[in-house]
């Protein structure tokens, strides 16, 4: 599912780059009767102008954080999904929201919902009508993969949760590694929040203790058949007792009995491994979405850079 989505996103990125090249060619060959006709009627000019404005917006070093915080609001997402399909006045949006159970004044709709969407380049306004930008339209397509996005992460945040989820895509991290990625002052709180949301998990307590074979020659000891079976099942990289029990289909109680015997014969030793935090299935899905959103921002910024560079050359 995600692989297909990533492939689709790559295709769309290539389509946008190709579209910009086509638009540039059209502009060079275009001879409008007046500049006003170019500005008011030309879709090529409108798209390129949108990308110019987006570049200015995305140059803000806090843009990603601002974008994520704007998106973590059900009413804003409802409005964005509406204006992707049609243009709406504030009055029409008020009626649309009433149908969905939201009761807001027109001032609130404008100040709390439309302005934030416009501030991050997701929406625009012409002649008192609001519509989704190209960037806003593509972003809503990504959010279709994870509609509960708005409810699982804290609003009005510094986006530590989003940062950590994205970093965990590469693999589990220890607490010390987490502290190096986000502020140590909030690391424990962020981990607790993500765990409660079902986005990360840690192994059970006993899984931190790994059993390893020692260098002692097992031929120097007399081993019972099951005891030898347990010994032979221990891999070079070590294994927790629970996984060992699953591997050779013995109860955990019997596994510990044989491991104690092997430790007494100095054939096995234990070592504690650091506690790690990894993504759940739900966490991986959300982390992949966050990565896709960041990729879309980067690709859109690159396209806007292309527009500006071509105009200078």
C-alpha positions in Angstrom: 0.0 0.0 0.0 2.7 2.5 1.1 5.1 1.4 -1.7 2.3 2.0 -4.2 1.6 5.4 -2.7 5.3 6.4 -2.8 5.6 5.3 -6.4 2.5 7.4 -7.2 4.0 10.4 -5.4 7.2 10.1 -7.4 5.2 10.0 -10.6 3.3 13.1 -9.6 6.5 14.9 -8.7 7.9 14.0 -12.2 4.6 15.2 -13.7 4.9 18.6 -12.0 8.4 19.1 -13.2 7.4 18.2 -16.7 4.4 20.4 -16.5 6.6 23.4 -15.5 8.8 22.8 -18.5 5.8 22.7 -20.8 4.4 25.9 -19.2 7.7 27.7 -19.7 7.6 26.8 -23.4 4.0 28.0 -23.7 4.9 31.3 -22.0 7.8 31.9 -24.4 5.5 31.4 -27.4 2.6 33.3 -26.0 1.8 36.8 -27.3 -1.2 38.2 -25.3 -2.8 41.3 -26.6 -2.4 43.0 -23.2 -0.6 42.2 -19.9 -4.0 42.3 -18.2 -5.3 39.4 -20.4 -2.2 37.3 -19.3 -2.9 38.0 -15.6 -6.6 37.4 -15.7 -7.2 34.6 -18.2 -4.0 32.6 -18.4 -3.9 29.4 -16.2 -0.2 29.2 -16.9 0.4 32.5 -15.3 -1.9 31.7 -12.3 0.0 28.4 -11.5 3.4 30.1 -11.8 2.2 32.9 -9.6 1.0 30.4 -7.0 4.4 28.8 -7.0 6.1 32.2 -6.5 3.9 32.9 -3.5 4.6 29.4 -2.1 8.3 29.9 -2.4 8.1 33.0 -0.1 5.9 31.1 2.3 8.1 28.0 2.4 11.2 30.0 3.0 10.1 30.4 6.6 12.4 28.1 8.6 9.4 27.1 10.8 7.3 26.2 7.8 7.0 22.4 8.4 6.1 23.0 12.0 3.5 25.6 11.1 2.1 23.3 8.4 1.7 20.3 10.7 0.0 22.5 13.4 -2.4 23.9 10.8 -3.4 20.4 9.7 -4.1 19.1 13.2 -7.6 20.6 13.2 -10.7 18.9 12.1 -12.6 22.0 11.0 -9.6 23.3 8.9 -9.4 19.9 7.2 -13.1 19.8 6.5 -12.9 23.3 4.9 -9.8 22.3 2.9 -11.5 19.2 1.6 -14.5 21.3 0.6 -12.6 24.0 -1.2 -10.5 21.4 -3.1 -13.7 20.6 -5.0 -15.4 24.0 -5.4 -14.9 27.7 -4.6 -16.7 28.9 -1.5 -17.5 32.3 0.0 -17.4 32.6 3.8 -21.2 32.5 3.9 -21.2 29.3 1.9 -18.6 27.7 4.1 -20.6 28.6 7.1 -23.6 26.7 5.7 -21.3 23.8 4.7 -19.9 23.6 8.2 -23.4 23.6 9.7 -24.3 20.5 7.7 -21.3 18.8 9.3 -22.3 19.9 12.8 -19.9 22.8 13.2 -21.4 26.1 14.3 -19.1 29.1 13.8 -19.5 32.8 13.1 -18.1 34.1 9.8 -15.4 36.0 11.6 -14.3 32.8 13.4 -14.3 30.9 10.1 -12.1 33.5 8.5 -9.7 34.1 11.4 -9.3 30.7 12.9 -9.6 28.4 9.9 -9.2 30.2 6.5 -6.3 32.5 7.4 -4.2 29.7 8.8 -4.8 27.6 5.7 -3.8 30.6 3.6 -0.7 31.4 5.7 0.8 28.0 4.8 -0.1 28.1 1.1 -2.9 25.5 1.2 -5.7 28.0 0.3 -6.1 31.2 -1.6 -8.8 33.9 -2.1 -10.1 35.7 -5.2 -13.1 38.0 -5.3 -14.2 36.8 -1.8 -14.2 33.2 -2.8 -11.8 30.6 -1.3 -10.2 27.7 -3.1 -7.4 25.2 -2.5 -4.1 25.8 -4.1 -2.3 23.2 -6.2 -0.2 22.4 -3.1 -3.4 22.1 -1.0 -5.0 19.8 -3.4 -2.0 17.4 -3.6 -1.7 17.5 0.2 -5.3 16.4 0.7 -4.7 13.4 -1.5 -1.9 12.3 0.8 -4.1 12.7 3.9 -6.6 10.3 2.5 -4.2 7.5 3.5 -4.4 8.4 7.2 -7.7 10.2 7.9 -7.2 9.9 11.7 -4.0 12.0 11.4 -5.7 15.0 13.0 -6.6 13.1 16.2 -3.4 11.2 17.1 -0.9 14.1 17.5 -1.0 17.1 19.9 -2.1 20.4 18.3 -0.2 23.7 18.8 3.0 21.8 19.5 6.7 22.1 18.7 6.2 18.9 16.6 8.7 16.8 18.6 6.3 13.8 18.1 6.5 14.3 14.3 10.3 14.6 14.3 10.7 11.4 16.4 8.2 9.4 14.3 10.1 10.3 11.1 13.5 9.4 12.7 12.1 6.0 13.9 11.3 5.0 10.3 15.0 4.1 10.0 14.8 1.7 13.0 14.3 1.5 16.8 16.2 4.0 19.0 17.4 3.9 22.6 16.4 6.6 25.0 19.9 8.2 24.7 19.4 8.3 20.9 16.0 9.8 21.3 17.4 12.6 23.6 19.9 13.4 20.8 17.0 13.9 18.3 14.6 16.0 20.4 15.0 18.1 23.5 16.1 15.9 26.5 13.7 17.9 28.7 10.6 16.6 26.8 11.9 13.2 25.6 10.1 11.1 28.4 6.9 13.0 27.9 6.9 12.7 24.1 7.6 8.9 24.3 4.8 8.4 26.8 2.4 10.3 24.5 3.4 8.3 21.4 3.1 5.0 23.3 -0.4 5.9 24.7 -1.5 6.7 21.1 -0.3 3.3 20.0 2.4 4.7 17.7 5.5 3.2 19.3 6.2 0.1 21.4 9.0 -1.3 23.5 9.9 -5.0 24.1 8.7 -6.6 27.3 11.0 -6.2 30.3 12.6 -9.7 30.0 13.3 -9.1 26.4 16.1 -6.7 27.4 18.1 -9.7 28.8 19.8 -11.7 26.1 21.4 -15.1 26.5 24.7 -15.8 24.7 26.9 -18.9 24.4 30.2 -18.7 26.2 33.5 -19.8 24.7 33.6 -22.9 26.9 33.6 -26.2 25.0 30.2 -27.9 25.5 31.8 -31.3 24.9 33.4 -30.9 28.4 30.0 -31.1 30.0 27.3 -33.8 30.1 24.1 -32.3 28.6 20.7 -33.9 28.6 19.0 -34.1 25.2 16.6 -31.1 25.8 19.4 -29.1 27.5 21.6 -29.6 24.4 18.6 -28.6 22.2 18.3 -25.3 24.1 22.1 -24.7 23.9 22.2 -25.3 20.2 19.3 -23.0 19.5 21.1 -20.0 21.0 22.4 -17.9 18.0 25.7 -16.1 18.0 24.0 -12.7 18.3 22.2 -13.8 21.5 18.5 -14.3 22.1 15.9 -13.4 24.8 14.3 -16.3 26.7 10.8 -15.6 25.2 12.0 -15.9 21.6 14.1 -19.0 22.5 11.0 -20.6 23.9 9.1 -19.9 20.7 12.0 -21.1 18.6 12.1 -24.6 20.1 8.5 -24.8 21.3 9.1 -25.1 25.0 7.3 -23.3 27.8 9.1 -20.2 29.2 9.3 -21.9 32.6 11.2 -24.9 31.2 13.4 -22.6 29.1 14.5 -20.7 32.3 15.1 -24.1 34.0 17.5 -25.3 31.3 19.2 -21.8 30.9 19.9 -21.8 34.7 21.6 -25.2 34.3 23.6 -24.0 31.3 24.7 -20.9 33.2 25.8 -23.2 36.1 28.0 -25.1 33.7 29.4 -21.8 32.4 28.2 -22.5 28.9 25.8 -19.5 28.8 25.9 -16.0 30.1 23.5 -13.0 30.0 23.8 -9.5 29.0 21.3 -6.6 29.3 20.6 -4.7 26.1 19.4 -1.1 26.2 15.6 -0.5 26.0 14.6 0.6 22.6 11.6 2.3 21.1 10.2 1.3 17.7 7.2 2.0 15.5 4.0 0.0 15.7 2.2 -0.8 12.4 0.0 2.3 13.0 3.2 4.3 13.8 4.9 3.2 10.6 1.9 4.3 8.6 1.8 7.7 10.2 5.6 8.2 9.9 5.4 7.3 6.2 2.7 9.9 5.8 4.8 12.6 7.5 7.7 11.7 5.3 5.4 12.0 2.2 4.3 15.4 3.4 7.8 16.6 3.8 8.7 15.2 0.4 5.8 17.1 -1.1 7.0 20.4 0.5 10.5 19.9 -0.8 9.4 19.0 -4.3 7.0 22.0 -4.4 9.8 24.3 -3.1 12.1 23.0 -5.9 9.4 23.7 -8.5 9.0 27.2 -7.2 12.7 27.7 -7.3 12.6 26.5 -11.0 10.0 29.2 -11.8 11.9 32.0 -10.1 15.2 30.9 -11.8 13.7 30.7 -15.2 12.3 34.2 -14.9 15.7 35.6 -13.9 17.5 33.9 -16.8 
